[in-house]
Amino acid sequence: MKRYESIIIINTEIEEDAKKEKIKQYKNYIKELTNAKVGVQDLGKKTLAYDIKGHKQGYYAIFDCGCTPENLRELENKYRADKDVIKYMNIEQEENYFEDEDSEEDEQEM
C-alpha cells in the first residue's frame, strides 16, 4: 500500500460546523475504504492564489493515508461528486505506508 497526502479545498460559503463535519466524514470514509489509520490536518480558511470555480478563498484539509490505486480512484470519484469540494489533489509520498509509524502520528494530530 502506498502512502498519499490527499488535499481538499472546501467551499467557504458553507457553515463552519458543516465544514468540520465534512472533514470528519471524509476521514471516516477513507478509514473504511482503506482499513487503515488516517491522519488529518485542518489548515482552515486560506486565500487562493487564483480563482477556482469563482471562489477566492477555500477551507483546506489534508488527509495522510495509505491507499491502493483502486481506493484512490473511489476517493477521487467521491470528491468529484461533492459540490462543496472545489478542488482536490492526491500526492504520492516517497515512503510506503506502514501502520506502526502512522499510529503515533494519528494520535498526536487528534
C-alpha positions in Angstrom: 0.0 0.0 0.0 1.4 3.4 -1.0 1.3 6.5 1.2 -0.6 9.5 -0.1 -1.5 13.0 1.0 -5.0 13.8 -0.1 -5.6 17.6 0.0 -9.1 19.0 -0.4 -10.3 22.6 -0.6 -13.9 23.1 0.6 -16.2 25.9 -0.3 -16.1 28.6 2.4 -19.7 29.6 1.9 -21.0 26.6 3.9 -21.3 26.9 7.7 -18.3 26.2 10.0 -19.9 23.2 11.6 -20.7 21.7 8.1 -17.0 22.1 7.1 -15.8 20.3 10.2 -18.4 17.6 9.7 -17.4 17.1 6.1 -13.8 16.7 7.1 -14.8 14.1 9.7 -17.0 12.3 7.1 -14.1 12.1 4.7 -11.7 10.8 7.4 -14.2 8.1 8.3 -14.8 7.3 4.6 -11.0 6.9 3.9 -10.6 4.8 7.1 -13.4 2.5 6.0 -12.2 2.4 2.4 -8.6 1.5 3.3 -8.9 -0.3 6.6 -6.0 1.9 7.9 -5.5 4.9 10.2 -5.9 8.3 8.7 -4.1 11.4 9.8 -5.9 14.8 9.4 -4.6 18.3 9.3 -7.2 21.0 9.3 -5.5 24.1 7.9 -8.5 26.3 7.9 -9.5 29.1 5.6 -6.9 30.5 3.2 -6.9 32.9 0.3 -6.5 31.0 -3.1 -3.6 32.0 -5.4 -6.2 32.2 -8.2 -10.0 31.9 -8.5 -11.3 28.3 -8.6 -14.8 28.0 -9.8 -15.4 31.6 -8.9 -14.1 31.2 -5.3 -11.3 33.5 -3.9 -11.0 31.6 -0.6 -11.1 27.9 0.4 -11.1 25.8 3.5 -8.1 23.4 3.4 -7.8 19.9 4.9 -5.0 17.3 4.4 -5.5 13.5 4.9 -2.4 11.4 5.3 -3.3 7.8 4.4 -2.3 4.5 2.8 -4.2 3.6 -0.4 -4.3 1.2 -3.2 -4.9 2.7 -6.8 -8.4 1.3 -6.6 -9.1 3.1 -3.3 -7.7 6.3 -4.7 -10.0 6.2 -7.7 -13.0 5.7 -5.4 -11.9 8.6 -3.3 -11.4 10.9 -6.3 -14.9 9.9 -7.6 -16.4 10.9 -4.2 -14.6 14.3 -4.3 -15.8 15.0 -7.8 -19.4 14.2 -6.8 -19.3 16.5 -3.8 -20.4 20.1 -4.8 -18.7 21.6 -1.7 -15.2 20.3 -2.7 -14.0 22.9 -5.1 -10.5 21.3 -5.7 -8.6 18.2 -4.6 -5.2 16.8 -5.2 -3.7 13.4 -4.2 0.1 13.3 -3.9 2.0 10.1 -3.7 4.7 10.2 -0.9 8.1 8.6 -1.4 7.9 6.3 1.6 5.4 3.4 1.7 2.6 3.3 4.3 3.3 1.4 7.5 0.6 1.1 10.1 3.1 1.2 13.0 4.6 4.6 12.0 1.3 6.3 11.5 -0.4 5.1 14.6 1.8 7.5 16.7 1.2 10.4 14.2 -2.5 9.8 14.1 -2.8 10.1 17.9 -0.6 13.2 18.0 -2.7 15.1 15.5 -6.1 14.4 17.2 
